[in-house]
């Protein structure tokens, strides 16, 4: 059974940096892609960033371009989200996802809170 284990959620101040990580386990298959969505209280879940395994292409939401960087481990099914210059509007639960053999799997959504 595929499981996504995330880490790195925290309470930080505006302008701080934080790195989230997400590891997929329980499968022999490599992901097609891994990425992050986020959901703030009272809002819909929104796309944040994506990393494709083939070609190593990345996509970002406009709201995080230039501040967030998604990367992957060279050999593991692990993806990282480096978040710099965090803003209060980045406050949300951050959900990792992985597409593996045409199925999407989701992590538990660690909380990132940006507050002075």
HELIX and SHEET records of a PDB file:
HELIX    1   1 UNK A   88  UNK A   90  5                                   3    
SHEET    1   A 4 UNK A   3  UNK A   7  0                                        
SHEET    2   A 4 UNK A  18  UNK A  25 -1                                        
SHEET    3   A 4 UNK A  78  UNK A  83 -1                                        
SHEET    4   A 4 UNK A  68  UNK A  72 -1                                        
SHEET    1   B 6 UNK A  11  UNK A  12  0                                        
SHEET    2   B 6 UNK A 110  UNK A 114  1                                        
SHEET    3   B 6 UNK A  92  UNK A 100 -1                                        
SHEET    4   B 6 UNK A  33  UNK A  39 -1                                        
SHEET    5   B 6 UNK A  46  UNK A  52 -1                                        
SHEET    6   B 6 UNK A  58  UNK A  60 -1                                        
SHEET    1   C 4 UNK A  11  UNK A  12  0                                        
SHEET    2   C 4 UNK A 110  UNK A 114  1                                        
SHEET    3   C 4 UNK A  92  UNK A 100 -1                                        
SHEET    4   C 4 UNK A 103  UNK A 106 -1                                        
END                                                                             
